C-alpha cells in the first residue's frame, strides 16, 4: 500500500496525525495510508518563508510566468497517469477526471501567460501615477508588492488537482511560497502531482510545500504577512476565521464555502428552443458531473409555474440515460461519491429536502452493496418558501430541486433565499426579464451566467470555473474571491502608496 508523505523543508516526511486508510470509492479497495508521523511545522513554515519566498521574489512576473508554464507542461506530459489516479482514488469517470486534471493544467498555463503579459517587473501598478502638488515632478502612485510570509492552502476533496493548482498559480505568480494541504480522502492525486513537481525541479526550493494528513499547529503559527485560503464547509471556514493566531495577527483569510447555486428559466423560453435545450443540458451536467460534488453545481431550478411539468419530464428523460457504476468501466457515466461519510451525508440531505419537496426520480435508497453510490435525484417543490431546507441546506451530490416562480421579482427573491452563492444562471432571450433577474441576484453572487439562443452552441457551463473570471461569493459562499485574472494576485500582495519623483516612480512600476 502506498504511503502518502508530506514534502516540507525540502524533504519527504511521513504524513502528520492519526493514520487514515484511503479507499477506492467504487470498490472500497484499500489504496494508500496517510498520517502516523511527527512534523515540525514551525521549521516547515520558516523554510518556505526564508528560502522559498526570497527565491520567488528575486524573479520577475515574466520569469514566474515561465515557471508556471513549465509546471503546466510537466503535468500535461503525465496527464494519462494522473487521469488513471483520479479515476481510482476519486471514484470519477474519465471525463470527470479530465475536468479536474485539465482544469489544473489550463489554470497554470493561463497564469503563466499572464505573468508574461505583466512583464519583467517585480511590483504591480495599481492605477496611473498622479500629480500630488504644483510641482510637475512630485507624483504619487499605488502599487502591489509581494507579501513576505507564506500562503497556506487548505483544499477540498472534490478537486484534488484543480484545487491545488488554481490557488498555487495565483500565489506563486504573486511571489508567495505555498504550503498546500489537500483533503485527506482524495489526497492521492494531489500527492502524485507533488511527486512530479518535486522530481522535475521546476520551482525554486521551498516555493511549494505539501502537507499529507493534518495541519497540526501550522495555522497557529501564522502572522500578519501570511495568508490562509480555505475551500470547504462554511462551519469549518468560520472556525478558521476565528482562530487565535488569525485574529491576533490579522491574518488575511479567503474562504470558499457552501453554495446553493440556482438556474432560472425565463417565461419566454419555448421547450423546442436552443435556449431550453441549453438549460436542460446545463442542469443535468451539473447534477451528474463529478457526481454532483462541485461547489458550483446547480442545486435549485426555478421555472415558470406553467412549465414545471415540462421541465420535470425533460430532466427525467435526460437523467434516465445516466449510467451509475464503477468509473473504470467505459459504459459508466457517473461514479460514486468520494467517501462513505459523503454517502451518508447525501442520503440524509435528500431525506431532509423531501420534507419540503417531492422526489420524482432517484432518492436516498441504497444503490449497491459495495461502493459509495447514490442515484441522480430530482425533487419538485410546488410551493417554495425561503425558510424551506432547500434554501438553506446543500446536498453535495447528484441532487436538484425544481420549483415554480410567479414573476421576475419572485424568482430573484427565491434565488436570494440561498444566502449568497458562487454562481447562478439565467436562461432567456428576453432582455427585460434578464435585466430584472440579473440585477436582483447579482449582489448575492460571485458570478452570474446568462444562457441565450445566440450563444447556445458555444456557452461555457455555469459549473465551470474560468481562471479569467472571479470565483467566490458573498454570505453562505464564504465571502471570498479567487482567480479573475490579475485580480487573483491581489490576495497575495500588499497595496502600498508611493510618492516621489515621477520618473523614479514610473521606472519602479515598469512604465519607462
C-alpha positions, 0 to 999 in steps of 0.5 A: 500500500502506498504511503502518502508523505508530506514534502516540507523543508525540502524533504519527504516526511511521513504524513502528520496525525492519526493514520487514515486508510484511503479507499477506492470509492467504487470498490472500497479497495484499500489504496494508500495510508496517510498520517502516523508521523511527527512534523515540525511545522514551525521549521516547515513554515520558516523554510518556505518563508526564508528560502522559498519566498526570497527565491520567488521574489528575486524573479520577475512576473515574466520569469514566474510566468515561465515557471508556471508554464513549465509546471503546466507542461510537466503535468500535461506530459503525465496527464494519462497517469494522473487521469488513471489516479483520479479515476481510482482514488476519486471514484470519477469517470474519465471525463470527470477526471479530465475536468479536474486534471485539465482544469489544473493544467489550463489554470497554470498555463493561463497564469503563466501567460499572464505573468508574461503579459505583466512583464519583467517587473517585480511590483504591480501598478495599481492605477496611473501615477498622479500629480500630488502638488504644483510641482510637475515632478512630485507624483504619487502612485499605488502599487502591489508588492509581494507579501513576505510570509507564506500562503497556506492552502487548505483544499477540498476533496472534490478537486484534488488537482484543480484545487491545488493548482488554481490557488498555487498559480495565483500565489506563486505568480504573486511571489508567495511560497505555498504550503498546500494541504489537500483533503485527506480522502482524495489526497492521492492525486494531489500527492502524485502531482507533488511527486512530479513537481518535486522530481522535475525541479521546476520551482525554486526550493521551498516555493511549494510545500505539501502537507499529507494528513493534518495541519497540526499547529501550522495555522497557529503559527501564522502572522500578519504577512501570511495568508490562509485560503480555505475551500470547504464547509462554511462551519469549518471556514468560520472556525478558521476565521476565528482562530487565535493566531488569525485574529491576533495577527490579522491574518488575511483569510479567503474562504470558499464555502457552501453554495446553493447555486440556482438556474432560472428559466425565463417565461419566454423560453419555448421547450423546442428552443436552443435556449431550453435545450441549453438549460436542460443540458446545463442542469443535468451536467451539473447534477451528474458531473463529478457526481454532483460534488462541485461547489458550483453545481446547480442545486435549485431550478426555478421555472415558470409555474406553467412549465414545471411539468415540462421541465420535470419530464425533460430532466427525467428523460435526460437523467434516465440515460445516466449510467451509475457504476464503477468509473473504470468501466467505459459504459459508466457515466457517473461514479460514486461519491468520494467517501462513505461519510459523503454517502451518508451525508447525501442520503440524509440531505435528500431525506431532509429536502423531501420534507419540503419537496417531492422526489420524482426520480432517484432518492436516498435508497441504497444503490449497491452493496459495495461502493459509495453510490447514490442515484441522480435525484430530482425533487419538485417543490410546488410551493417554495418558501425561503425558510424551506431546507432547500434554501438553506441546506446543500446536498453535495451530490447528484441532487436538484430541486425544481420549483415554480416562480410567479414573476421576475421579482419572485424568482430573484427573491427565491434565488436570494433565499440561498444566502449568497452563492458562487454562481447562478444562471439565467436562461432567456432571450428576453432582455427585460426579464434578464435585466430584472433577474440579473440585477436582483441576484447579482449582489448575492453572487460571485458570478452570474451566467446568462444562457441565450439562443445566440450563444447556445452552441458555444456557452461555457457551463455555469459549473465551470470555473474560468481562471479569467473570471472571479470565483467566490461569493458573498454570505453562505459562499464564504465571502471570498474571491479567487482567480479573475485574472490579475485580480487573483494576485491581489490576495497575495500582495500588499497595496502600498502608496508611493510618492516621489519623483515621477520618473523614479516612480514610473521606472519602479512600476515598469512604465519607462 
